[in-house]
Amino acid sequence: MLGHRTKALGPDHLDVAVTQQLLGSLQAAAGNREEALLFLNKAKAIRIKKLGPQHPDTKAVSKDIEKLTPSND
């Protein structure tokens, strides 16, 4: 699915970012933290490029990433 969307819409399309975030969420739920972070970071990069860092959608994927990233407390 991701490959088809990327090919049809281009790698920086917002629909590709949505798919990346969904796949990241699925990987996180399955306990695949590293795989989840790969998808989520790609989604974040697209959203920053297209929407900016302060957009609610960009902030949402950033929160997803924060949940999977250990804190340095």
C-alpha positions as CSV (number, residue, x, y, z in Angstrom):
1,M,0.0,0.0,0.0
2,L,2.7,2.5,1.0
3,G,4.7,1.7,-2.2
4,H,1.7,2.3,-4.4
5,R,0.8,5.6,-2.7
6,T,4.4,6.8,-2.9
7,K,4.7,5.9,-6.5
8,A,1.3,7.5,-7.4
9,L,1.5,10.6,-5.3
10,G,5.2,11.2,-4.7
11,P,7.3,10.6,-1.6
12,D,6.5,14.0,0.0
13,H,2.7,13.8,-0.4
14,L,0.6,14.3,2.8
15,D,-1.3,11.1,2.1
16,V,2.0,9.3,2.2
17,A,2.7,10.9,5.6
18,V,-0.7,9.6,6.8
19,T,0.1,6.1,5.7
20,Q,3.6,6.3,7.3
21,Q,2.0,7.4,10.6
22,L,-0.6,4.7,10.5
23,L,2.1,2.0,9.8
24,G,4.2,3.5,12.6
25,S,1.3,3.2,15.0
26,L,0.7,-0.4,14.0
27,Q,4.3,-1.3,14.5
28,A,4.3,0.4,17.9
29,A,1.2,-1.5,18.9
30,A,3.0,-4.7,17.8
31,G,6.0,-3.9,20.0
32,N,8.3,-3.1,17.1
33,R,9.7,0.2,18.4
34,E,12.5,0.7,16.0
35,E,10.3,0.0,12.9
36,A,7.7,2.3,14.3
37,L,10.2,5.1,14.8
38,L,11.3,4.8,11.2
39,F,7.8,5.2,9.8
40,L,6.9,8.0,12.3
41,N,10.1,10.0,11.6
42,K,9.4,9.8,7.9
43,A,5.9,11.0,8.5
44,K,7.1,13.9,10.6
45,A,9.7,15.0,8.0
46,I,7.0,15.2,5.3
47,R,4.6,17.1,7.6
48,I,7.3,19.6,8.6
49,K,8.2,20.2,4.9
50,K,4.5,20.6,3.9
51,L,2.8,22.0,6.9
52,G,5.5,23.4,9.2
53,P,6.6,22.3,12.7
54,Q,3.7,24.1,14.5
55,H,0.9,22.4,12.6
56,P,-1.4,20.2,14.7
57,D,-0.7,17.2,12.5
58,T,3.0,17.7,12.8
59,K,2.7,18.0,16.6
60,A,0.6,14.8,16.7
61,V,3.2,12.7,15.0
62,S,5.9,14.3,17.2
63,K,3.9,13.1,20.3
64,D,3.8,9.6,18.9
65,I,7.5,9.7,18.5
66,E,8.0,11.0,22.1
67,K,6.0,8.1,23.5
68,L,8.5,5.7,21.9
69,T,11.6,7.6,22.8
70,P,13.1,6.9,26.2
71,S,13.6,10.0,28.3
72,N,17.0,11.0,29.7
73,D,15.7,11.6,33.3
